[in-house]
Amino acid sequence: MRLILSVIIGFGVSLSLGPLLIPLFRRMKFGQTVRQVGPESHMKKQGTPTMGGVLFLLPLAFAIPLLDRSSPLAWSLVFLIFGYGAIGFADDYVKIAYKRSLGLRAREKLLMQIIVAVIFVWLAEHFGSAHHAWVLPFGLRPWDPGIWYGPISVLAILGAGNAVNITDGLDGLAGGAAAIGTAFFAYLGVSSHDMALAVVSLVLIGGLVAFLRFNLHPASIFMGDTGSLSLGAALAGSALISHTVLLLPVVGLLFVVETLSVILQVISFKLTGRRIFRMSPLHHHFELTGWTEERVVTVFWVVAMCGAAVAWWLRIPTQI
């Protein structure tokens, strides 16, 4: 019943908030500032309300006190998600208030992300299981990172948060892909009787499905950094408390590919003066080759599904 209620609360609260917050954000002029260097077709999205991540974050504030209030791990994961959501909210606000498409300064943003990640890793270590062994593929003996537990965990959170942020460039793309990755952890939580992981994941899934009602093309609202940073942190935090950090790059295959496309583009241009892709991240490249936005999103969702399916196959029959 708790699992069913998790989805219902996530979906119901998010769906109810949409018609209330979207007009409010429009009146407050919380509109997206579209970067001039992006595809020309995206200029028509200028002014679309952003900060839509609150639609799928607020359900957690209702659900956890009702369904899992005694679980320190659930609260730890919610702290991480809301912490990164708050950083994203501040970034979105700077973009809106000062009409700066890049938001907070990179150093400020990174420092805040590191602080929140370090606190969460300590909480996860303190309230989690007594060992740190991480699942390896194909039933291999789990690996204990030892002194590297903290640094790798923090890097995983930073990487996942910013990878989802990079992927959030088309209507429904990041939200749908994150829902797929979160479904992996929801099923993992249910199958291993980890209620903290299952409840938080299912609330997020319900919220994301409702959010996509407003975010699919043509989007009525964007998730902004408020949503993208929090979703990446949620995926990494879920991997950490479920001991599947080493499978996170496979679960989030699409986010890894999108991030690599940016890295390769920058390296290639600096070394040779040439670009590998017409534009990075990769979703913009396919847009400029003539694919419709809906086609790019659909194909990329399939890639995300393949990553989650492969990750599940790799972890069999390992159980910690």
Secondary structure, 3 states (H helix, E strand, C coil): CHHHHHHHHHHHHHHHHHHHHHHHHHHCCCECCCCCCCCHHHHHHCCCECCCCHHHHHHHHHHHHHHCCCCHHHHHHHHHHHHHHHHHHHHHHHHHHHCCCCCCCHHHHHHHHHHHHHHHHHHHHHHCCCCCCECCHHHCCCECCHHHHHHHHHHHHHHHHHHHHHHCCCCCHHHHHHHHHHHHHHHHHHHCCCHHHHHHHHHHHHHHHHHHHHHCCCCCCCCHHHHHHHHHHHHHHHHHHCCCHHHHHHHCHHHHHHHHHHHHHHHHHHHHCCCCCCCCCHHHHHHHCCCCHHHHHHHHHHHHHHHHHHHHHHHCCCCC
